[in-house]
């Protein structure tokens, strides 16, 4: 990167710098860029509204009479456009703006997301690669970071052994996701497996330790595949020396869309998740596609608070103060040299009230005292 490019990066927001870094990471690991329109047919979201974060979509009528929506999600569009089969693997990365309703802002807001999706012949290596890239993504955002892993089939096997009712199963999963133990007890209604479910949900910690405890439990049929996959993935991550990996079986999602490994990521300084992902084969089947699918999204808008918390005392390093007597060539050279050295700097005849600076200098480099 040359000095001019380095200087330009100083003026990007945290989310924009992160987006560029993640784009480079994904492109250099074989992921093809997926680009889409800002609009999709509204029907796509109506049929899969449970998959979306939030239930509000901004719509409008196109000139041909079709009802369109500003996209609230990228994954649905990628799956919609997948034309491969179960024997091929297609890998995509994206950085797109999505539009979602914000309760805090009492209206729709534009959000920036980056992420990857793998569709088709998803195997153990693919799963491990995606989770590794999730960890790499978090490390590029900030450290320390935490990546929580879970597996839907473990909890699903227990819940399925408790009830055949799909509606009740969804309610149980919702209570787990909300960490509502009181509601969970009511839904399980004294079932003998509630204690097992509660024990599994309480497991959290280093993968080897948690998996050892899990194997000692008398789990229903169907849980073993999830335990096996988590064991294999954890072994790969451990061998690679990836830090910050934690197993937490209270991490669940909608059983109509997710069926395997789930994960979410956090970085120090941000009180909410900045990344989430998982295996979503049922969505593929629901949309008439062959094969499996796994991926994740990075919520770059969450970094706004992170940037505010890590922001320096001043907006810029230097203000270059000049007047009409100063030579334009000298001023321009001084400005260029300072930026080439990595300083954030702007110049003018008057110091702006809207910005703060570590120091003010004249075109000769002398510090200027400002009252």
C-alpha positions, 0 to 999 in steps of 0.5 A: 500500500502506498502512502497516498492509499494509507492516508486515505484510509485514515478518513474511512469509518471503522465499518468501512475499514473493516469491510475492506479488510474482510473483503480482502480476506474472503477474496484471497481464500477463494470466495467469489463476490456476490453482487445484487440489486438493492431490490428483491420481489417482496414475495421472497421475504413473505415466504421466508419471514421467519428467517429474517431479523425483524418482521418489517420490510420496506416495500414499493410498487415497480413501474410494471406493477410488481411489489418490490422490497428494499432487501433486508437480507442477503442470504435469501438472495444468494440461495435464490440464485444458486443453481448448482447441485448437491455434488458441487460447492459454490462459495460467495462473499459479499458486502452489501447494504440492507434495510431494516426497521430500527426500534431505537431510531423508530424507522428504517435504517441502512446497515452495512454487512459483510459475509460469506456463504457456501452452498452445495457439497458442504462437508467437514472441511468446508464447515471448519473453513467457514468457522476459521474465517469467522474467527479471522474476521473477528480478529480483524475487527478487534481483540480479544474476541469470543466465538461461541459454537453450538449444534442444533441437532443436540438440543433438537434430539432432546426436544424431539424426544419430549414432544412430536408437536412441531409448534411446541418444539418451536416454542421451546426453542424460542424460550431457550433462545430468550433464556426464559427458564420459567417459560421453558419449565412450563412448556416442558411440563415436568417431562423426565427429559427436562433435567437433561435439557437443562444440564445441556443448556448449562454447559459452557466453556472450553470445547474439550471440557464441555464435550467430555461432560456431554459424552457422559450424559444419557442423550437421546438418539440423534444427538450423537451426530452433532457431538461427533461433528463438534468434536471433529471441528473443535479438533481442527480449530485446536490444531490451528491454534485459534483462540477464543472458541467456546461451546455454549448449547444455549445458542439455538435458532429456528428449527425450520431453517437451521439444522447443524452447527451454529456460531456467533462472535463478539469482540471486546468493547462491543456489548452485542454480537458482531457476527452470527452464522450456521448451517441452514440446509432446511432453508435450501430445501424450502427454496427447492435447492439441492445440497447443504449451506453454511455461512455467516454475516458480520454486522458492521453497523455494530462497530459504530459504538466500538469506534466511538469508544476507541476514538482518540481524544482529538478528531485529527492529529494536526491542523495546518494553519496558513494565511494569504502570505504563505506560498501555496507550493510550500503549504501543499508540500507540508500537507502532503508530507504530513499525510505521507507520514501517517498523520491525519491532517487538514489545512485552512486559514481558520481553525474549524470549531467542529473539529479538534486537533492534537496540535496546530502548526504553521507551514514551516512546521512550527507549533502555533499557540491557540487560545 
